[in-house]
Structure formats: C-alpha cells, structure tokens
Amino acid sequence: MTATAKMPRAETAVAEAVAAQRVWVEELFGRLAAGSRGEPGITRDTYGPGEDFGHRLLVEHGKARGLSVSHDLAANTYVTLAGRDSAAPRILMGSHLDSVPHGGNFDGAAGVIAGLVVIEALRALGIEPRCDVTSMGVRAEESVWFQVSYIGSRSALGTLPDGALEARRIDDGRVLAASIDASGGRSESIRRRERHLDPTAIRAFLEIHIEQAPSLVESGLPVAICTGVPGNFRYPDARIVGRHDHVGTPRRFRRDAAMAGAEFAMLLDRIWLEEEAAGFPMAVTLGRFHTDPTVHGLTTVPGSFAFSLDVRAYDPAVLERVEARMLAALPEIEARRRVTFELGARASAAVGPVDPTIVAGLEASAARLGIATMPLGSPASHDSAAFAAAGVPIAMLFVRNEYGSHNPQEAMEIDDFLTACTILADWVAREVA
C-alpha cells in the first residue's frame, strides 16, 4: 500500500493536488535551465541577463495562470493568488532566482517554483484563501556578485545597509544602484529607505531550498525541516602587506605575507575546532587565499597576500566571540611576521531563527501525510534570515540533493521536491482556509 493510500481523505487530496502539478513543474525547471546556460552549469547573474531571464519567466507563468503579478523598488517579482481579505497579513513564499557563476538549476529557483505549486494546489482544492498567498522571486541573494548579502529582500524590507548601493559587481565593475535601475528597480527609493514590504503585514515567509550538504542523502530522507539559518560576518577584500624579497632572504629579515596568511588560517581553524568541541556549530571559509599573481614567483618571498573571510554561526554571541578572538590575535601575528593586516570593509548578516509555531505545524503536516522528515540546521545563508531579522516569522524546508549546491551537479529529484511542496501546501491550506 502506498503512503498516499494510507492518508486520511483531506491529506490525500492535498497530495493529489500537488502531484497534479508535475508536468508544468518539470517544464518550468527545464525552460529555466535552457534559458540560463553558463557552460558548464547555470549562470543567472545578479541584476544581469541571466537573472532578468528568470524573472521574465516567472512573470510569464503568473500571467498565463491568471494570477496577479507585480514588482517592487528592487525589481523583486511577486505572483499572487488574491485572498478574501486584502488587509489580512499575507503568506509569502519564495526564494531567489539568481545563481553563482556556473551553478546549478535548483538553488533558489526551487523555492520560487514551490510557491507557485502551493498556489495551484490551493486552486485545485477549491480553497479561496482568506489572505493573499504570494510566491516571491527575490533578487540578488547570491552575494558573490556584489559582495553584499540579501540585496533584494533587504531592499524590499527597507533594511539594506548604508553604502551598499555603491558596491560594484566583481566581473564588470557596474555599480549596484545603476544595475538595479537597469533591471527595472528604483535605487533612489531604496536609498531613501522606502519600504515595499511591511513586516507586520506578513503572516510568514516560507522557503523551500535544496540541501547544501548531503545530510538527507546520508539519512535516506526526502525532506528536512530547518532549525535555523546562520548569521555571518565577512571581510570580502582583506589583504596582508609585507615586503617582496629574494628567496634566499634569512628568516629574521623576512616580512612574508604568505606565511602570515597561513598562520592566520590556522588560528581560525583552531578557533573553529574549539567552538564546535564546546557545542557551538559554526563554519569558517577563506574563499580567496592567494599571493599577488602579477608579481609572485618561485624565487620571490611574497610581500602581498589577499583573502576573503566568511564566518557563520547560529548564535550571535558565537559570532561576536569568534570575531573578538580573531581581532585580538592579529597584532601578535603582525608583530611576529612583521606584516600589516588590512581587513577592508566588513559586512554581516543576522542570524535567522525559525518560528517554533510554524515549525511545529510543518512537523504536524508531515506526520499527517506520512512523510518522514528530520530537523536540520541550514549550513548556508538564505533570504529567510533577512525576513527574520525584520521580525517576520519564517520557516524553511530542505529537499534532498546529492551533490551539494553552487555547482552544475545539483541533483534534486522532482519526486522529493513535490514531497516538500505537499508538506508546505498542507500547512498553508490549513492556515488560509
């Protein structure tokens, strides 16, 4: 007997309503991939042709289905099934449509399409929601392009940090403000902190996302319920300044920036190990870590070393403690290695706590539907965290994905995706009926 056959009648109806969306779901994922090839993989560049294509496809889908389609000051896209009471706080679902260079087709996009699936399931069930139910295609979540977190969601919420609009894209140097305007947004409205989304008018922000480490694959489960989204602090463009010298220079005379970088990396790794041993999960990433390619060589002592740093954790106190320990240790490395650390601009994103009531509701939906799930902390940052920081209740579901994310091998199965959508649709249907 199948899991569907065991379900009570109401839960069977939800599962069948979601399953009925399979054909257009597969087609939409296929069209999204075909129109944003990055060879290898997918490239939907932030405020560029790739991301713009994804949003045009979302608009086309919404209009073809007779749904309300709108945009905001950051060129985010909203596809809405209108509710009976337009003043009631809305249900907002979604994720981002941009990607890293040469990424996969499902990171972000799965959350947007999941919102569309829930909307169509509500219609199939004959539910006229008491509030608006919206799928949001968020702009600019992938901070690799402008090195600013959550540009689209924080712009909509009026919380984009000062100075962010002056950030430049890493590949072509375009200024963020001009890029937003070129994609149909209004950067001056963002600069004035005009707010498109009022947190008090949002019942919840719900995001489905592929898992980004193979925990579900390891556990043999299709779906996990998120226990929290990490916050972070970042130094995107840091460097160490020493002195270029001949390879034979004795140690006592050296100002070796590369050795200082190695010592810095080991310091961070030691802090990371100690924090996790004490029961505080976190992650440290030195995404760029290199000598100056214009002058480095086999017979040159490196006098310049560049790196980027991302540190993330689920507790603001952990982030504060780790950064304080790191900063306190830098003068010792500088003195020992006779170098100078120039950390450059600092960026950060708040921890995203999930709403316990919504999480309990999702767990109850999964149980009613006979779907086995597991709790899972997100290893990555997501737009949900920006909504949580603004006071919006959030929750996330993760979908099994074997080969990680941010690469062409993302391997989400449509069956697993629709299973997650079924849990989400059950919760939303009960909330809005």
Secondary structure, DSSP 4 states (H G I P E B T S, - for coil): --HHHHS-HHHHHHHHHHHTTHHHHHHHHHHHHHTTB-SSSB---TTSHHHHHHHHHHHHHHHHTT-EEEE-TT--EEEEE--S-TTSPEEEEEEE----TTB-SSTTHHHHHHHHHHHHHHHHTT---SS-EEEEEES---TTTTS-SSHHHHHHHT-PPTTGGG-B-TTT--BHHHHHHHTT--HHHHHTT--S--GGGEEEEEEEEE-SSTHHHHHT-SEEEE--B-EEEEEEEEEEE---EETT--GGG---HHHHHHHHHHHHHHHHHHHHHTT--EEEE---EEE-TTT--TTEE--EEEEEEEEEES-HHHHHHHHHHHHHHHHHHHHHHT-EEE----EEE--BPPPHHHHHHHHHHHHHHT--EEEE--SS--HHHHHHHTT--EEEEEE--TT-SSSTT----HHHHHHHHHHHHHHHHHHH-
